[in-house]
Amino acid sequence: MSKIKSIQPVFTGRSLFALVTTEDGLTGLGEGTLNSRVEAVAATLKNLEEVAVGKEAGNIEFLWQDIHRGTFWRGGPVLESALSALDAALWDIKGKALNTPVYNLLGGKCRDKIRMYSHCGGATPDELCRGAEARIKQGFTVLRICPHDLLGEDGSYEPRAQVRKSVAFMKALREFVGPDIEIIFEVHTRLTPVYAIELCNSIAEYKPIFVEDPLRADSPESFRVLRSHTNVPLGTGEKFGPLWDYKTLIEEDLIDYVRTDVCNCGGISAMRKIAGYAEAHYIEMVPHGLPSAVGMMAALHTDMATPNFCMQESGLYAQISPCLKVDAELKDGFMLLGDKPGLGIELDMDKLEPFHNAEHPHWRRQDGSVQDW
């Protein structure tokens, strides 16, 4: 396989791709979107070009190790997002060079189709139920809700009040959909252990498949406290980086579902290792949804070849950017992958959308202090 010739950051809408070209003209596409800090990732991609150009494109693991371990500063979301984009692009190139889908390079299919889950929301419990009804009619059997996205009437976020409100939403939805529809209850890492314990125990009777990101992501060890005070299944990981960020959670069996983001964890190579680590502890993979179809295709190929995969978060059932075509189809709540070489993505550079940065909301408590978003 030939050597890497260039790495080009490509902006479209809110997304950032890495377009990698080899000396023999093959191209690969990966995504490193990091909302609100994506321009820093683009600059890092250009720095990585100095390391990667001239190296064999097929030596993916060597390049991953050289970039992650071969520098003084390691990790962090900016570097890991850039590495994720490069890594996925190299897998895309290898699949094209060998004329096979990436999932074949990862060991082949572990399933025929990939179970997806859908978001549903609403400003009231009644609106939430109507949204759920629409998703169920589309074929989804797993719904994700986040009543914590709704601020108080004064525009502030008060954890105790949010917990009380969330219980009402969860109760209404469970009673509406019955026992057979799975519900993921998202918290977006906004609570301290004491409030997370109250929330988990308050909604336990409504049988969430798991509570997602109940705690702030800064200290994974805090799951020890939560785990010891609730029997509700727990999932987290979308704000984590590579394998070592999961060490305590997996080794101490503090979570039941891993929520890795292939665009921020170090790419396909890293996601595979995280999944293998989790498999030894009977923890299932429920990967984080991705900003665009490029990241989603990298996740789907990994999902297809991962034995302990459970379900995939997705917005891919919505409108795909006009600059992209993907070899995948959503049908009755499942994603079907085709057999095109590489990741099955086509990029039309003439249809790129204007780039716009996306700063996350900055929330406040009633007293004006900072609330985690």
C-alpha positions in Angstrom: 0.0 0.0 0.0 1.3 3.4 -0.9 2.3 6.3 1.4 0.3 9.2 2.7 0.6 12.3 0.5 -1.6 14.8 2.2 -4.2 15.4 4.9 -6.8 18.1 4.1 -9.3 19.4 6.7 -12.7 19.8 5.0 -15.4 22.0 6.6 -19.1 21.7 5.8 -21.9 23.0 8.0 -20.9 22.3 11.6 -18.8 19.3 10.6 -15.1 18.7 10.0 -13.7 15.9 7.9 -10.2 14.7 7.2 -9.6 14.0 3.5 -6.5 11.8 3.3 -4.8 11.2 -0.1 -2.1 8.6 -0.9 0.7 8.9 -3.4 -1.2 6.5 -5.8 -4.3 8.6 -5.7 -6.5 6.8 -3.2 -8.6 8.9 -0.8 -10.1 8.2 2.5 -12.6 10.2 4.6 -12.9 10.5 8.4 -14.7 12.8 10.8 -13.3 14.8 13.7 -16.1 17.1 14.5 -15.8 18.6 18.0 -18.6 21.0 18.4 -17.5 24.5 19.5 -13.8 23.7 19.1 -13.7 22.3 15.6 -11.3 24.9 14.2 -8.7 23.8 16.8 -9.1 20.2 15.5 -8.5 21.4 11.9 -5.3 23.1 13.0 -4.2 19.9 14.7 -4.9 17.9 11.6 -2.4 20.1 9.7 0.1 19.4 12.5 -0.5 15.7 12.1 0.3 16.0 8.5 3.9 16.6 9.4 4.0 13.3 11.2 1.9 11.2 8.8 3.0 12.3 5.3 5.5 9.8 3.9 4.3 7.0 6.1 2.7 3.8 4.8 -1.1 4.4 4.8 -1.7 0.7 5.6 0.2 0.8 8.9 -2.8 2.2 10.8 -1.9 0.9 14.2 1.7 2.1 14.0 0.5 5.6 13.0 -2.1 5.6 15.8 0.6 4.7 18.4 3.1 7.2 17.0 0.6 10.1 17.1 -0.9 9.2 20.5 2.3 8.1 22.3 5.0 9.7 20.3 4.5 13.2 21.6 5.0 14.8 24.9 1.4 15.9 25.3 -1.1 13.0 25.0 -4.9 12.8 24.7 -7.4 15.6 25.2 -10.5 16.0 23.0 -8.8 18.2 20.3 -5.9 15.8 19.6 -8.1 12.7 19.9 -10.7 14.2 17.5 -8.0 14.9 14.9 -6.6 11.4 15.4 -10.1 9.9 15.1 -10.6 11.6 11.7 -7.2 10.4 10.4 -7.7 6.9 11.7 -11.1 6.4 10.1 -9.8 7.9 6.8 -7.0 5.3 6.8 -9.4 2.5 7.4 -11.4 3.9 4.5 -8.3 3.8 2.3 -7.4 0.3 3.3 -10.9 -1.0 2.4 -10.7 0.7 -1.0 -7.2 -0.7 -1.6 -8.4 -4.2 -0.8 -11.8 -3.7 -2.5 -13.8 -4.7 0.6 -16.0 -3.0 3.2 -14.2 -1.9 6.4 -16.3 -4.3 8.5 -14.7 -7.2 6.7 -11.3 -5.9 7.7 -12.5 -5.8 11.3 -13.4 -9.5 11.4 -16.6 -9.5 9.3 -20.2 -9.2 10.1 -21.4 -10.2 13.6 -25.0 -9.4 12.7 -27.3 -8.8 9.6 -28.5 -5.4 10.6 -27.8 -2.7 13.2 -30.4 -1.7 15.7 -30.8 2.0 15.9 -32.5 4.2 18.5 -34.2 7.5 18.1 -34.6 10.7 20.1 -38.0 12.0 21.0 -38.8 15.1 23.0 -41.6 17.6 23.9 -42.2 20.5 26.2 -44.8 18.6 28.1 -45.4 14.9 28.9 -48.2 14.9 26.4 -46.0 16.3 23.6 -43.3 13.7 24.5 -45.8 10.9 24.1 -47.0 12.2 20.7 -43.3 12.4 19.6 -42.8 8.8 20.8 -45.8 7.6 18.8 -44.4 9.1 15.6 -41.0 7.3 16.2 -42.6 4.0 16.9 -44.6 4.2 13.7 -41.3 4.7 11.9 -40.2 1.3 13.3 -38.1 2.3 16.3 -38.3 0.1 19.4 -35.9 2.1 21.5 -36.5 5.8 22.4 -34.1 8.2 24.0 -35.6 11.1 26.1 -33.9 14.0 27.9 -36.4 16.1 29.9 -33.3 17.8 31.4 -32.9 19.7 28.2 -35.9 21.8 29.3 -35.0 24.8 31.5 -37.2 26.2 34.2 -39.6 29.0 33.5 -37.0 31.6 34.5 -34.5 30.1 32.1 -32.3 28.6 34.9 -31.4 25.0 35.7 -32.0 23.7 39.2 -31.1 20.1 39.7 -33.7 19.1 42.3 -36.5 20.7 40.3 -35.3 19.0 37.2 -35.3 15.6 38.9 -39.0 16.1 40.0 -40.0 17.1 36.5 -38.1 14.3 34.9 -40.0 11.7 36.9 -43.3 13.0 35.6 -42.1 12.8 32.0 -40.7 9.2 32.4 -43.9 8.0 34.1 -46.1 9.4 31.4 -44.0 7.9 28.6 -43.9 4.4 30.1 -47.6 4.4 30.7 -48.1 5.5 27.0 -45.8 3.1 25.2 -46.2 0.1 27.5 -43.6 -2.4 28.7 -42.1 -3.5 25.3 -40.6 -0.2 24.1 -37.2 0.5 25.6 -36.5 3.9 27.0 -33.1 5.5 27.5 -33.1 8.3 30.0 -30.5 10.9 29.1 -29.1 13.3 31.7 -26.2 14.8 29.7 -23.7 14.7 32.6 -25.5 17.5 34.5 -25.8 16.0 38.0 -23.7 15.4 41.1 -24.0 12.0 42.7 -26.6 13.0 45.3 -29.0 14.2 42.6 -28.2 11.3 40.3 -29.1 8.9 43.0 -32.4 10.6 43.6 -33.2 10.6 39.9 -32.2 6.9 39.2 -34.2 5.6 42.2 -37.2 7.8 41.4 -37.5 6.4 37.8 -36.5 2.8 38.6 -40.1 1.6 38.6 -40.5 2.7 35.0 -37.8 0.4 33.8 -35.3 2.5 31.7 -33.0 0.3 29.7 -30.3 2.5 31.2 -29.7 6.0 32.5 -27.3 7.8 30.2 -24.6 10.1 31.5 -26.1 10.7 35.0 -22.9 12.3 36.4 -20.4 14.9 35.4 -17.8 13.4 33.2 -14.8 14.9 35.0 -14.4 12.0 37.5 -15.4 8.6 36.3 -14.7 7.3 39.8 -17.8 9.0 41.1 -19.8 6.2 39.6 -18.7 4.1 42.6 -21.0 6.2 44.8 -23.9 6.1 42.3 -23.5 2.3 41.7 -23.7 1.5 45.4 -27.0 3.4 45.8 -29.1 2.3 42.8 -29.9 -0.8 40.8 -30.8 1.1 37.6 -28.5 0.2 34.7 -26.0 2.9 33.8 -24.3 4.1 30.6 -21.6 6.7 29.9 -18.7 7.5 27.7 -19.5 10.0 25.0 -17.2 12.6 26.6 -14.3 10.2 27.1 -11.3 9.7 24.9 -9.2 6.6 24.4 -9.2 3.3 26.2 -7.6 4.4 29.4 -10.4 6.8 30.2 -12.7 3.8 30.7 -10.3 1.8 33.0 -12.0 2.3 36.3 -15.5 2.1 35.0 -14.9 -1.2 33.2 -12.6 -2.9 35.6 -14.9 -2.2 38.6 -18.1 -3.0 36.6 -19.5 0.5 37.4 -21.5 0.8 34.2 -23.6 -1.5 32.0 -23.3 0.3 28.6 -20.4 2.1 27.0 -21.3 5.2 25.0 -18.1 5.7 22.9 -17.9 8.4 20.2 -15.8 7.2 17.2 -15.1 10.8 16.2 -13.5 11.7 19.6 -12.1 8.5 21.1 -9.3 8.0 18.7 -11.2 6.5 15.8 -12.1 3.0 14.7 -8.9 1.6 16.1 -9.6 2.9 19.5 -13.3 2.0 19.5 -12.4 -1.6 18.8 -10.1 -1.8 21.8 -12.7 -0.2 24.1 -15.3 -2.7 22.9 -12.9 -5.6 23.5 -12.1 -4.3 27.0 -15.9 -4.0 27.7 -16.6 -7.5 26.3 -14.5 -9.1 29.0 -16.9 -7.6 31.6 -20.1 -8.3 29.7 -20.7 -4.6 29.1 -22.5 -3.8 25.9 -21.7 -1.0 23.4 -24.3 1.7 22.7 -22.1 4.2 20.7 -22.8 7.9 20.8 -24.6 9.5 17.8 -22.4 11.4 15.3 -22.6 14.9 13.9 -22.7 13.7 10.2 -23.0 10.7 8.0 -19.2 10.4 7.8 -18.7 9.7 11.5 -21.9 7.5 11.4 -20.5 5.3 8.7 -17.3 4.8 10.7 -19.4 3.8 13.7 -21.7 1.5 11.8 -18.9 -0.5 10.2 -17.4 -0.9 13.7 -20.8 -1.8 15.1 -21.3 -4.5 12.5 -18.1 -6.3 13.4 -18.4 -5.9 17.2 -19.8 -8.9 19.1 -20.9 -7.0 22.2 -22.6 -4.2 20.2 -26.2 -3.5 21.4 -27.6 -0.4 19.6 -26.5 2.8 17.9 -27.7 6.3 18.5 -28.3 8.1 15.3 -29.6 11.1 13.5 -28.9 9.5 10.1 -32.6 8.8 9.6 -32.9 12.6 9.2 -31.6 14.6 6.2 -28.1 13.7 5.0 -25.9 16.6 3.9 -26.2 17.1 0.1 -22.4 16.8 -0.2 -22.5 13.1 1.0 -23.8 9.8 -0.3 -23.6 6.7 1.9 -24.0 3.0 1.3 -26.5 2.5 4.1 -30.3 2.3 4.4 -32.6 2.8 7.5 -35.4 0.3 7.5 -37.9 -0.4 10.3 -35.5 0.9 13.0 -32.5 -0.9 11.8 -29.6 0.2 9.6 -28.6 -2.0 6.7 -25.0 -1.6 5.4 -24.0 -2.3 1.8 -20.9 -3.8 0.4 -19.0 -0.9 -1.2 -15.3 -0.8 -0.5 -14.0 1.2 2.4 -16.6 3.1 4.5 -19.0 3.4 1.6 -19.0 7.2 1.5 -18.9 9.6 -1.5 -18.0 13.3 -0.9 -19.0 15.9 -3.5 -16.6 18.8 -2.8 -18.8 21.1 -5.0 -21.7 20.7 -2.6 -20.0 21.6 0.7 -22.1 23.8 2.9 -20.8 27.1 4.5 -19.0 26.4 7.7 -20.5 27.8 11.0 -19.1 27.2 14.4 -21.5 25.9 17.1 -20.9 27.0 20.7 -22.7 24.9 23.2 -25.2 26.6 25.5 -23.9 28.2 28.7 -26.5 27.5 31.4 -26.9 29.1 34.8 -28.5 28.3 38.1 -31.0 30.7 39.7 -28.3 32.5 41.6 -26.3 33.1 38.3 -23.7 30.4 38.9 -22.5 28.0 36.2 -24.5 24.8 35.5 -22.9 22.0 33.5 -24.2 21.6 30.0 
